[in-house]
Amino acid sequence: SADFYDKDLNTTVKLAYASYGVRQALCVIAQLFSPTQDIILIEEPEASLHPESVAELPLMFLEAIKMGKQIIATTHSTVLPLALNRMIKKAKEEGICEDPNDLIAIYEVEKDAEGTKARRLQLDGRGYIKGYVPSFYKVEKQLFDEWWESLPSEKPTKKV
């Protein structure tokens, strides 16, 4: 059997009793810090994790990158791209990079009638995606607008 230490609960937990998200995260951690892998492919590392845990992933990725790993990850998370700034801030503090675009390449992949296309998104100097992820923004704005319209009529003036 395998156990792990839960710092929030200050106790050792049997892996068999851990949540699916924790078990999934432990697999990602094992891959990131394995001494034999140079390129790591991770499909949706945020799966079944609480947003607070997802926001910590880029810091863990940075530690693996410092070990010489290359990480290729897919995500549908809105939290993960926003948390990249934490990684960039630490990388800058440690003198690893000056330009975030030298450390991270982000591609938005979209499918239309002409096929699937990947377009690189640029990061600003702090590690935020310039203009955010267009397809994420489109959906989030639509959902926000729908929610806004559902509010009672005595709502405050809408600012966009």
C-alpha positions as CSV (number, residue, x, y, z in Angstrom):
1,S,0.0,0.0,0.0
2,A,1.0,3.6,-0.3
3,D,0.4,6.5,2.1
4,F,0.9,10.3,1.9
5,Y,1.0,13.1,4.4
6,D,-1.9,15.6,4.3
7,K,-0.4,18.9,5.7
8,D,-3.9,20.5,6.0
9,L,-5.2,17.6,8.2
10,N,-1.7,17.0,9.8
11,T,-2.1,13.3,9.3
12,T,-1.0,10.4,7.1
13,V,-3.7,9.2,4.7
14,K,-3.8,5.8,3.0
15,L,-3.8,6.3,-0.8
16,A,-6.8,4.0,-1.0
17,Y,-8.8,6.5,1.0
18,A,-7.8,9.5,-1.0
19,S,-10.1,11.3,-3.3
20,Y,-9.9,10.7,-7.1
21,G,-8.3,14.1,-7.6
22,V,-5.5,13.4,-5.1
23,R,-4.8,10.0,-6.6
24,Q,-4.7,11.6,-10.0
25,A,-2.4,14.4,-8.8
26,L,0.0,11.9,-7.2
27,C,0.4,10.3,-10.7
28,V,1.2,13.6,-12.2
29,I,3.7,14.3,-9.4
30,A,5.4,10.9,-9.9
31,Q,5.8,11.7,-13.6
32,L,7.1,15.2,-13.0
33,F,9.8,14.1,-10.6
34,S,10.7,10.8,-12.2
35,P,14.5,10.7,-12.8
36,T,14.1,9.1,-16.3
37,Q,11.6,11.2,-18.2
38,D,12.6,14.3,-20.1
39,I,9.3,15.1,-21.8
40,I,6.1,14.8,-19.9
41,L,2.7,14.8,-21.5
42,I,-0.2,15.6,-19.1
43,E,-3.8,15.6,-20.2
44,E,-5.8,18.0,-18.0
45,P,-3.7,18.0,-14.8
46,E,-6.6,19.9,-13.2
47,A,-9.0,17.0,-13.4
48,S,-10.9,16.5,-10.1
49,L,-8.8,19.1,-8.3
50,H,-10.0,22.0,-6.3
51,P,-9.2,25.4,-7.9
52,E,-6.8,26.1,-5.0
53,S,-4.8,23.0,-5.9
54,V,-4.9,23.8,-9.6
55,A,-3.4,27.2,-8.9
56,E,-0.4,25.5,-7.4
57,L,0.3,23.3,-10.4
58,P,2.5,25.9,-12.2
59,L,4.8,26.1,-9.2
60,M,5.2,22.4,-9.3
61,F,5.8,22.5,-13.1
62,L,8.6,25.0,-12.5
63,E,10.4,22.7,-10.2
64,A,10.3,19.9,-12.8
65,I,11.4,22.4,-15.5
66,K,14.4,23.3,-13.3
67,M,15.3,19.5,-13.4
68,G,15.4,19.7,-17.2
69,K,11.9,18.4,-17.9
70,Q,9.8,19.7,-20.7
71,I,6.0,19.7,-19.9
72,I,3.3,19.5,-22.5
73,A,-0.2,19.8,-21.0
74,T,-3.7,20.3,-22.2
75,T,-6.3,22.0,-20.2
76,H,-9.9,23.2,-20.1
77,S,-9.3,24.9,-16.8
78,T,-9.8,28.7,-16.5
79,V,-7.7,28.7,-13.3
80,L,-4.5,27.1,-14.7
81,P,-3.8,29.8,-17.3
82,L,-4.4,32.5,-14.8
83,A,-2.0,30.9,-12.3
84,L,0.9,30.9,-14.7
85,N,1.9,34.3,-13.3
86,R,2.9,32.6,-10.1
87,M,5.4,30.4,-12.0
88,I,6.8,33.4,-13.9
89,K,7.1,35.5,-10.8
90,K,9.2,32.7,-9.1
91,A,11.2,32.0,-12.3
92,K,12.1,35.7,-12.5
93,E,13.1,35.8,-8.8
94,E,15.3,32.8,-9.3
95,G,16.8,34.3,-12.5
96,I,15.5,31.5,-14.7
97,C,13.9,33.8,-17.3
98,E,13.2,37.4,-18.1
99,D,10.7,36.9,-20.9
100,P,7.8,34.5,-19.9
101,N,7.4,33.6,-23.6
102,D,10.9,32.0,-23.5
103,L,9.7,29.6,-20.7
104,I,6.1,28.9,-21.6
105,A,4.4,28.5,-25.0
106,I,0.6,28.5,-24.8
107,Y,-1.5,27.5,-27.8
108,E,-5.3,27.9,-28.2
109,V,-6.6,25.0,-30.3
110,E,-9.9,25.6,-32.2
111,K,-11.8,23.6,-34.7
112,D,-13.9,25.1,-37.4
113,A,-15.2,24.1,-40.9
114,E,-11.7,24.3,-42.3
115,G,-10.2,22.0,-39.6
116,T,-8.3,22.3,-36.4
117,K,-5.9,25.2,-35.9
118,A,-3.4,26.1,-33.2
119,R,-2.6,29.7,-32.5
120,R,0.1,30.7,-30.0
121,L,-1.0,33.1,-27.3
122,Q,1.5,35.6,-26.0
123,L,2.2,36.3,-22.3
124,D,2.8,39.7,-20.9
125,G,5.9,40.4,-18.7
126,R,4.0,39.2,-15.6
127,G,3.0,35.9,-17.1
128,Y,-0.6,36.7,-17.9
129,I,-2.0,35.8,-21.3
130,K,-2.4,38.9,-23.4
131,G,-6.2,39.2,-24.0
132,Y,-6.8,36.0,-22.1
133,V,-7.9,32.8,-23.9
134,P,-10.4,34.1,-26.5
135,S,-12.5,30.9,-26.5
136,F,-12.7,30.9,-22.7
137,Y,-13.5,34.6,-22.6
138,K,-16.3,34.1,-25.1
139,V,-18.1,31.4,-23.1
140,E,-17.5,33.1,-19.7
141,K,-18.9,36.4,-21.1
142,Q,-22.0,34.6,-22.5
143,L,-22.6,32.8,-19.2
144,F,-22.1,36.0,-17.2
145,D,-24.5,37.9,-19.4
146,E,-27.1,35.2,-19.1
147,W,-26.7,35.3,-15.3
148,W,-26.8,39.1,-15.3
149,E,-30.1,39.1,-17.3
150,S,-31.6,36.7,-14.8
151,L,-31.1,39.1,-11.8
152,P,-34.1,41.1,-10.5
153,S,-34.6,44.4,-12.3
154,E,-33.3,46.5,-9.4
155,K,-29.7,45.4,-10.2
156,P,-26.9,48.1,-10.3
157,T,-25.7,49.5,-13.6
158,K,-23.9,47.0,-15.7
159,K,-20.2,47.7,-16.2
160,V,-18.3,45.7,-18.8
